Amino acid sequence: MFTSLIGLIFLYFLSIYIIKHIKFSKVDKKLENDQNFWMFTYDFKEEKKDSIFDKDSTEIIKKRKKKNQLVMMLYLVIILIFIYTNLLLSQILNLILN
């Protein structure tokens, strides 16, 4: 029970750290805000481009890739928090019922 509690605390602080980095690495400042920081970059509707040859710079593509990886890590940490919470609750119930 102690290890699952320590794991939950560690995952909580890890999620806060990842959220701060996601909020810091905004790719498009017009579309991204504090309510939709958890969305992938391709979830935002892009503006229509004049030509098919107008591509984003490699710097913007790298920022988008980094943000998408951070969002994926956040999702994985949230799933682990859910699993560890269920583990902790089952251990508490097992302690109560025995």
Order of alpha helices (4+ residues) and beta strands (2+ residues): alpha-alpha
